[in-house]
Amino acid sequence: MSLGAEQVVMVARDHGAVTVGAAGRKRMADSATAATSIVRRQLVYGRNTGVGANRSEDVAEDERDGHGLRLLRSHAGGIGELLPEEQVRAMLVVRTNQLLAGGAGVRPEIADALATALNVGAHPGVHEFGAIGTGDLTALAETGLVLIGERPWLGSGRPPAPLGLDSGEALALISSNALTIGLSCLAWQAARDLLRAGEIIAGLSFVAVDGSLEPYAQQVHASRPHLGQMRVAERMRGLLEPVAGPAARIQDPFGYRCFPQVHGVAADTADTLERVLSVELNAAAENPLIWAPDEAAYHHGGFHCAYLGMTLDSLRLALLHTGHLITARLGTLLEPAFTNRRPFLAEGASGSSGLMILEYSAHSALAEVRNMAHPASLGHAVVSRGVEDHSSFAFQSARQTLRAGSAFRLTLACELVASVRALRLRGLAPDPDTTLGAAYEMALGAFDPDVFDRSLSPDVTAAVGLLDRLAALAA
């Protein structure tokens, strides 16, 4: 089992095909057989007991047939709006892969049904609020009710036939953070691609202000070898050395001089998030863990999302700091001392504003990144009569990271508009056979050539549309 975050995004967003492998089906079948045997001889949480603070209440044998259905109905209490299809699809592919790890004690037919739904384009209606980082109980309970036919599938595809769940499979299905992990995969991919595009855009700004290559020298970073910093500096040397001219200053502002140090932290944190996700995506983290080789049930806290939540919090803070450098560079691009052009790269009549308003818009978008950088992991909740007395709030952190990425994208687009205009007005088009030259030509063709005062919103919108292409160019 080696599902990666990028594959989750491909299935969620691009409707990539899902296949349930024979080895995974066997693990599920063995775990389901073990669960049936274990529950005959001992209490197993959620199978023949209540859940949460009701864990000490045994479910009478003659009432067990309806126990799972009661659990799904009672926990399908999500509130708010329905989530977008791609977010629900991300949840489904994550949950399918987790079940195939073979620790839930459910039959392989459940994974088959989830895979069928993904492949035909059907998805359950899932409400946005209900999770606090200790299991996406409401979202997965809503999914369970759809699987058994009590609620309708959404989407245009023909859904799988209704599936029966026995009394023990209900808790096993919902004992997961699949929605939080799926959202985190989408957030990771967005952040990674924006960081890649950001290096190219910073390179364009560097050329536009005649920056100095000294801050990117190999010797500088070998003397302080933080991994992300070294890698960013190396990539920047690859971008800049073929096109850079003489430096205009002995030292540039921090937006250029400290780029490897600040952007490197963000790149490192995105890599850390990918590693955390690779564990979460392939883990058997259900409580209890039904371990077929021992024919044992292990009650545990593996559902807790502390690693994921805190890593997401760190990524948003790192995005904010590299975003501060974006607005710093934007300021230099509008300053005659750095471009030898008129203030705000204006053309035409005296007093023209040029790109003046881009600074305001960029700072407005960056303020949203700043608001989203507040650590969700500072939250605390005690629920279920005090039995569950800590929460990671990883779900909230994943949602905040998605929102931060959307705002960061706009901030980055503002810098791209300014750097391309500065290069154009200065006649500094990079060699088209270089990566920066290809990026410049791509952007030049997308932007309105009119350099006189006009609305800049269409240019920023066009720049947003280019960021994924720039990320691919960087990769």
C-alpha positions as CSV (number, residue, x, y, z in Angstrom):
1,M,0.0,0.0,0.0
2,S,1.6,3.2,-1.1
3,L,-1.2,5.7,-1.9
4,G,0.2,9.3,-2.1
5,A,-1.3,12.7,-1.7
6,E,-0.9,13.4,-5.4
7,Q,-2.9,10.3,-6.3
8,V,-5.7,11.4,-3.9
9,V,-5.9,14.8,-5.7
10,M,-5.9,13.0,-9.1
11,V,-8.9,10.9,-8.1
12,A,-10.7,13.8,-6.3
13,R,-10.2,16.5,-8.9
14,D,-9.6,14.7,-12.2
15,H,-11.7,11.6,-11.6
16,G,-8.8,9.2,-11.9
17,A,-9.8,5.5,-11.8
18,V,-9.7,3.5,-8.6
19,T,-9.0,-0.2,-8.4
20,V,-9.4,-2.4,-5.3
21,G,-6.5,-4.9,-5.2
22,A,-6.7,-8.5,-4.3
23,A,-4.2,-8.2,-1.4
24,G,-6.2,-5.4,0.2
25,R,-9.5,-7.3,-0.2
26,K,-7.9,-10.3,1.6
27,R,-6.7,-8.1,4.5
28,M,-10.2,-6.8,4.9
29,A,-11.7,-10.3,4.7
30,D,-9.3,-11.7,7.3
31,S,-9.9,-8.7,9.6
32,A,-13.7,-9.1,9.3
33,T,-13.5,-12.8,10.1
34,A,-11.3,-12.0,13.2
35,A,-13.8,-9.4,14.3
36,T,-16.7,-11.8,14.2
37,S,-14.7,-14.3,16.3
38,I,-13.4,-11.7,18.8
39,V,-16.8,-10.2,19.6
40,R,-18.2,-13.7,20.6
41,R,-15.8,-13.9,23.5
42,Q,-15.2,-10.3,24.7
43,L,-16.4,-6.7,24.8
44,V,-15.3,-4.8,21.7
45,Y,-15.9,-1.0,21.7
46,G,-18.7,0.0,19.4
47,R,-19.6,-3.6,18.3
48,N,-21.2,-4.9,21.5
49,T,-20.9,-1.7,23.6
50,G,-22.0,1.9,23.3
51,V,-19.6,4.6,22.1
52,G,-18.0,7.6,23.8
53,A,-19.1,7.9,27.4
54,N,-21.5,5.0,26.7
55,R,-18.5,2.6,26.2
56,S,-19.3,0.9,29.5
57,E,-22.8,0.1,28.5
58,D,-23.1,-3.4,27.0
59,V,-25.5,-3.8,24.1
60,A,-27.8,-6.6,24.7
61,E,-27.5,-9.5,22.3
62,D,-31.1,-9.3,21.2
63,E,-30.5,-5.6,20.4
64,R,-27.3,-5.8,18.4
65,D,-28.9,-6.2,15.0
66,G,-30.0,-2.6,15.0
67,H,-27.0,-1.2,17.0
68,G,-25.1,-0.2,13.9
69,L,-28.0,1.5,12.2
70,R,-28.8,3.5,15.4
71,L,-25.1,4.5,15.5
72,L,-25.1,5.8,11.9
73,R,-28.4,7.7,12.3
74,S,-27.4,9.3,15.6
75,H,-23.9,10.4,14.3
76,A,-25.1,11.7,10.9
77,G,-25.5,15.1,12.5
78,G,-23.3,17.2,10.3
79,I,-24.3,20.9,10.0
80,G,-23.7,23.8,7.6
81,E,-23.5,23.6,3.9
82,L,-22.7,20.5,1.8
83,L,-19.1,20.2,0.9
84,P,-17.9,20.5,-2.8
85,E,-17.7,17.2,-4.8
86,E,-13.9,17.1,-5.0
87,Q,-13.6,17.4,-1.2
88,V,-16.0,14.5,-0.7
89,R,-14.3,12.4,-3.4
90,A,-11.0,13.0,-1.6
91,M,-12.6,11.6,1.6
92,L,-13.9,8.6,-0.2
93,V,-10.6,7.6,-1.8
94,V,-8.8,8.0,1.5
95,R,-11.3,5.9,3.4
96,T,-11.2,3.2,0.7
97,N,-7.4,2.9,1.0
98,Q,-7.5,2.9,4.8
99,L,-10.0,0.1,4.9
100,L,-7.8,-1.9,2.6
101,A,-5.1,-1.8,5.2
102,G,-7.2,-4.4,7.0
103,G,-7.5,-3.0,10.6
104,A,-11.2,-2.1,10.6
105,G,-12.8,-5.5,10.7
106,V,-15.2,-4.8,7.8
107,R,-16.0,-6.8,4.7
108,P,-14.2,-6.0,1.4
109,E,-17.6,-5.3,-0.2
110,I,-17.6,-1.9,1.5
111,A,-14.3,-0.9,-0.2
112,D,-15.8,-2.2,-3.5
113,A,-18.8,0.0,-3.1
114,L,-16.8,3.1,-2.3
115,A,-14.5,2.5,-5.3
116,T,-17.5,2.0,-7.6
117,A,-19.0,5.3,-6.4
118,L,-15.7,7.1,-7.2
119,N,-15.4,5.5,-10.6
120,V,-19.0,6.3,-11.7
121,G,-19.0,9.8,-10.3
122,A,-21.4,9.4,-7.4
123,H,-20.8,10.9,-3.9
124,P,-22.7,11.3,-0.7
125,G,-23.9,14.6,0.6
126,V,-21.6,15.6,3.5
127,H,-22.1,18.6,5.7
128,E,-19.1,20.9,6.4
129,F,-19.1,20.9,10.2
130,G,-19.0,18.1,12.7
131,A,-15.3,17.1,13.2
132,I,-12.8,18.4,15.8
133,G,-9.8,16.2,14.8
134,T,-10.6,13.0,16.6
135,G,-12.5,11.3,13.8
136,D,-14.8,12.6,11.0
137,L,-17.7,10.9,12.6
138,T,-20.6,13.0,11.1
139,A,-19.2,13.0,7.5
140,L,-18.6,9.2,7.5
141,A,-21.9,8.5,9.3
142,E,-23.7,10.4,6.5
143,T,-21.7,8.3,4.0
144,G,-22.8,5.1,5.8
145,L,-26.4,6.0,5.5
146,V,-25.9,6.6,1.7
147,L,-24.2,3.3,1.4
148,I,-27.1,1.4,2.9
149,G,-29.6,3.3,0.8
150,E,-31.2,5.4,3.5
151,R,-30.0,8.6,1.9
152,P,-29.5,9.4,-1.8
153,W,-26.3,9.5,-3.8
154,L,-25.4,12.8,-5.4
155,G,-23.8,13.3,-8.8
156,S,-24.7,12.1,-12.3
157,G,-23.3,8.6,-12.2
158,R,-25.2,5.4,-11.5
159,P,-24.4,4.7,-7.8
160,P,-23.6,1.3,-6.3
161,A,-26.5,-0.8,-5.1
162,P,-27.4,-0.4,-1.4
163,L,-25.2,-2.4,0.9
164,G,-26.0,-4.0,4.2
165,L,-23.8,-3.2,7.3
166,D,-23.8,-5.5,10.3
167,S,-23.9,-4.1,13.8
168,G,-20.1,-3.9,14.1
169,E,-19.3,-2.4,10.8
170,A,-21.0,0.9,11.4
171,L,-18.4,2.2,14.0
172,A,-15.6,0.7,12.0
173,L,-16.7,2.7,8.9
174,I,-16.9,6.0,10.7
175,S,-13.7,5.6,12.9
176,S,-11.5,7.6,10.6
177,N,-10.2,11.1,9.8
178,A,-10.7,10.4,6.1
179,L,-12.3,13.8,5.3
180,T,-9.6,15.8,7.2
181,I,-6.9,13.8,5.4
182,G,-8.5,14.3,2.0
183,L,-8.8,18.0,2.5
184,S,-5.2,18.1,3.6
185,C,-4.1,16.4,0.4
186,L,-5.9,19.1,-1.6
187,A,-4.3,21.8,0.5
188,W,-0.8,20.2,0.3
189,Q,-1.0,20.1,-3.5
190,A,-2.1,23.7,-3.8
191,A,0.6,24.9,-1.4
192,R,3.3,22.8,-3.2
193,D,2.4,24.2,-6.6
194,L,2.2,27.8,-5.4
195,L,5.6,27.5,-3.8
196,R,7.0,26.2,-7.0
197,A,5.4,29.0,-9.1
198,G,6.6,31.5,-6.4
199,E,10.2,30.7,-7.1
200,I,9.8,31.5,-10.8
201,I,7.9,34.7,-10.0
202,A,10.6,35.8,-7.5
203,G,13.1,35.1,-10.3
204,L,11.3,37.4,-12.7
205,S,11.2,40.2,-10.0
206,F,14.9,39.6,-9.3
207,V,15.8,40.3,-13.0
208,A,13.5,43.3,-13.1
209,V,15.4,45.0,-10.3
210,D,18.9,43.9,-11.2
211,G,19.3,41.8,-8.1
212,S,22.5,40.3,-6.7
213,L,23.3,36.6,-7.1
214,E,25.5,36.6,-4.0
215,P,22.6,35.6,-1.6
216,Y,22.1,32.4,-3.6
217,A,25.7,31.3,-3.7
218,Q,26.4,27.7,-2.8
219,Q,29.0,28.7,-0.3
220,V,26.5,30.8,1.6
221,H,24.1,27.9,2.1
222,A,26.7,25.2,2.7
223,S,27.8,27.3,5.6
224,R,24.3,27.0,7.2
225,P,22.9,23.9,5.7
226,H,19.2,23.9,6.3
227,L,17.8,21.5,3.7
228,G,14.9,23.6,2.3
229,Q,17.1,26.7,2.3
230,M,19.8,24.9,0.3
231,R,17.4,23.5,-2.2
232,V,15.7,26.8,-2.8
233,A,19.0,28.5,-3.3
234,E,20.1,25.8,-5.7
235,R,16.9,26.1,-7.7
236,M,17.2,29.9,-7.8
237,R,20.8,29.7,-9.1
238,G,19.5,27.4,-11.9
239,L,16.8,30.0,-12.8
240,L,19.0,33.2,-12.4
241,E,22.5,32.4,-13.5
242,P,21.6,32.1,-17.3
243,V,19.8,35.4,-17.3
244,A,21.1,37.7,-14.5
245,G,23.0,40.9,-15.4
246,P,25.3,43.0,-13.2
247,A,24.0,43.6,-9.7
248,A,22.7,47.2,-9.1
249,R,23.4,47.2,-5.3
250,I,25.8,45.7,-2.9
251,Q,22.9,44.3,-0.9
252,D,19.2,43.8,-1.9
253,P,16.2,44.1,0.4
254,F,15.1,41.1,2.3
255,G,12.5,40.1,-0.3
256,Y,15.4,39.0,-2.5
257,R,18.3,38.5,-0.1
258,C,16.5,36.3,2.4
259,F,14.3,34.5,0.0
260,P,16.1,31.1,0.4
261,Q,15.8,31.3,4.1
262,V,12.2,32.2,4.3
263,H,10.8,30.3,1.3
264,G,13.0,27.3,2.3
265,V,11.0,26.9,5.5
266,A,7.8,26.8,3.5
267,A,9.2,24.2,1.1
268,D,10.5,22.1,4.0
269,T,7.1,22.2,5.8
270,A,5.3,21.2,2.6
271,D,7.6,18.2,2.3
272,T,7.0,17.3,5.9
273,L,3.2,17.5,5.3
274,E,3.6,15.1,2.4
275,R,5.4,12.6,4.6
276,V,2.8,12.9,7.3
277,L,0.1,12.3,4.7
278,S,1.8,9.3,3.3
279,V,1.5,7.7,6.8
280,E,-2.1,8.7,7.4
281,L,-3.2,7.6,3.9
282,N,-2.0,4.1,4.4
283,A,-2.6,3.6,8.1
284,A,-5.0,1.2,9.8
285,A,-6.0,3.7,12.5
286,E,-9.5,2.6,13.4
287,N,-10.4,2.2,17.1
288,P,-10.4,-0.6,18.0
289,L,-7.8,-2.0,15.7
290,I,-8.8,-5.5,14.6
291,W,-5.6,-7.4,14.1
292,A,-6.2,-10.6,12.3
293,P,-2.8,-12.2,12.8
294,D,-3.3,-12.1,16.6
295,E,-7.1,-12.4,16.4
296,A,-7.1,-9.5,18.8
297,A,-8.9,-6.1,19.2
298,Y,-6.6,-3.3,20.4
299,H,-8.4,-0.2,21.9
300,H,-6.2,2.8,21.3
301,G,-5.9,6.5,20.3
302,G,-4.5,6.2,16.8
303,F,-7.3,8.2,15.4
304,H,-5.9,11.4,17.0
305,C,-4.7,13.8,14.3
306,A,-2.0,15.7,16.3
307,Y,0.7,15.2,13.7
308,L,-1.4,16.3,10.8
309,G,-3.0,19.3,12.5
310,M,0.2,20.7,13.8
311,T,2.0,20.3,10.5
312,L,-0.8,22.1,8.7
313,D,-0.6,24.9,11.2
314,S,3.1,25.2,10.6
315,L,2.6,25.2,6.8
316,R,0.2,28.2,7.0
317,L,2.6,30.2,9.1
318,A,5.4,29.5,6.7
319,L,3.1,30.5,3.7
320,L,2.4,33.8,5.6
321,H,6.1,34.6,6.0
322,T,7.0,33.9,2.3
323,G,3.9,35.9,1.5
324,H,5.4,38.8,3.4
325,L,8.4,38.7,1.0
326,I,6.0,38.7,-2.0
327,T,4.5,42.1,-0.9
328,A,8.0,43.3,-0.1
329,R,9.2,42.6,-3.6
330,L,6.0,44.1,-5.0
331,G,6.9,47.3,-3.2
332,T,10.4,47.4,-4.9
333,L,8.8,46.8,-8.3
334,L,6.8,50.0,-7.9
335,E,9.7,52.1,-6.7
336,P,11.7,54.1,-9.2
337,A,15.0,53.5,-7.3
338,F,14.8,49.8,-8.2
339,T,13.4,50.0,-11.8
340,N,14.5,53.4,-13.1
341,R,10.9,53.9,-14.2
342,R,8.2,56.2,-13.0
343,P,6.5,55.5,-9.7
344,F,4.2,52.5,-9.7
345,L,5.4,51.6,-13.3
346,A,2.9,54.2,-14.6
347,E,2.8,55.4,-18.2
348,G,1.0,58.2,-19.9
349,A,-0.2,61.5,-18.3
350,S,1.6,62.8,-15.2
351,G,0.0,61.6,-12.0
352,S,-1.0,58.3,-13.5
353,S,-1.4,55.5,-10.9
354,G,0.0,52.6,-12.8
355,L,0.0,49.5,-10.6
356,M,-0.4,51.5,-7.4
357,I,-3.6,49.6,-6.4
358,L,-1.9,46.2,-6.7
359,E,-0.1,46.8,-3.4
360,Y,-3.4,47.3,-1.6
361,S,-5.0,44.3,-3.2
362,A,-2.0,42.1,-2.5
363,H,-1.9,43.2,1.2
364,S,-5.7,42.6,1.4
365,A,-5.3,39.0,0.2
366,L,-2.3,38.5,2.4
367,A,-4.3,39.6,5.4
368,E,-6.6,36.6,4.8
369,V,-3.5,34.3,4.8
370,R,-2.5,36.0,8.1
371,N,-6.0,35.4,9.6
372,M,-5.9,31.7,8.5
373,A,-2.4,31.3,10.0
374,H,-3.8,31.3,13.5
375,P,-3.1,27.8,14.8
376,A,-6.2,25.7,14.9
377,S,-4.3,23.4,17.3
378,L,-4.7,26.1,20.0
379,G,-8.3,24.9,20.3
380,H,-9.4,22.7,23.1
381,A,-12.6,20.7,23.7
382,V,-13.8,18.2,26.3
383,V,-16.7,16.2,25.0
384,S,-18.7,13.0,25.7
385,R,-19.1,13.6,29.5
386,G,-15.4,14.2,29.9
387,V,-14.2,10.9,28.4
388,E,-12.8,12.5,25.3
389,D,-10.7,15.3,26.8
390,H,-8.4,16.5,24.0
391,S,-8.9,17.4,20.3
392,S,-6.4,18.3,17.6
393,F,-8.8,20.4,15.5
394,A,-7.0,19.1,12.5
395,F,-10.2,19.3,10.4
396,Q,-10.3,23.1,11.1
397,S,-6.6,23.3,10.3
398,A,-7.1,21.6,6.9
399,R,-10.0,24.0,6.0
400,Q,-7.9,27.0,7.0
401,T,-5.0,25.8,4.9
402,L,-7.3,25.5,1.8
403,R,-8.5,29.1,2.4
404,A,-5.0,30.4,3.0
405,G,-3.9,28.8,-0.3
406,S,-6.6,30.6,-2.2
407,A,-5.6,34.0,-0.8
408,F,-1.9,33.3,-1.2
409,R,-2.6,32.6,-4.9
410,L,-4.0,36.1,-5.4
411,T,-1.0,37.7,-3.6
412,L,1.4,35.8,-5.8
413,A,-0.6,36.8,-8.9
414,C,-0.2,40.5,-8.1
415,E,3.6,40.1,-8.0
416,L,3.6,38.3,-11.4
417,V,1.6,41.2,-13.0
418,A,4.1,43.7,-11.6
419,S,7.3,41.8,-12.4
420,V,6.2,41.2,-16.0
421,R,5.3,44.9,-16.5
422,A,8.6,46.0,-15.0
423,L,10.6,43.7,-17.3
424,R,8.6,44.8,-20.3
425,L,9.0,48.6,-19.6
426,R,12.7,48.1,-19.0
427,G,13.2,46.0,-22.1
428,L,14.7,43.2,-20.0
429,A,13.0,40.1,-21.5
430,P,14.9,37.0,-20.4
431,D,16.2,34.6,-23.0
432,P,13.2,32.6,-24.2
433,D,15.3,29.4,-24.2
434,T,15.5,29.7,-20.4
435,T,12.9,28.8,-17.8
436,L,12.4,32.4,-16.8
437,G,12.2,33.4,-20.4
438,A,9.5,30.8,-21.1
439,A,7.6,32.0,-18.1
440,Y,7.9,35.7,-19.2
441,E,6.6,34.9,-22.7
442,M,3.7,32.9,-21.2
443,A,2.7,35.8,-19.0
444,L,3.2,38.4,-21.6
445,G,0.8,36.6,-23.9
446,A,-1.8,36.4,-21.2
447,F,-1.8,40.0,-20.0
448,D,-3.4,43.1,-21.7
449,P,-0.5,45.0,-23.4
450,D,-2.2,48.4,-22.5
451,V,0.1,50.0,-19.9
452,F,-2.0,53.1,-19.3
453,D,-4.3,53.5,-16.4
454,R,-7.1,50.9,-16.4
455,S,-8.6,48.2,-14.3
456,L,-6.0,45.6,-13.3
457,S,-8.4,42.9,-12.2
458,P,-8.4,41.1,-15.5
459,D,-4.6,40.9,-15.4
460,V,-4.6,39.4,-11.9
461,T,-7.3,36.9,-12.9
462,A,-5.1,35.9,-15.9
463,A,-2.1,35.6,-13.6
464,V,-4.0,33.3,-11.3
465,G,-4.8,31.1,-14.3
466,L,-1.0,30.9,-15.1
467,L,0.2,29.8,-11.7
468,D,-0.4,26.1,-12.3
469,R,1.4,26.3,-15.6
470,L,4.3,28.0,-13.9
471,A,4.4,25.3,-11.2
472,A,4.6,22.7,-14.0
473,L,7.4,24.7,-15.6
474,A,9.3,24.8,-12.3
475,A,8.8,21.1,-11.7
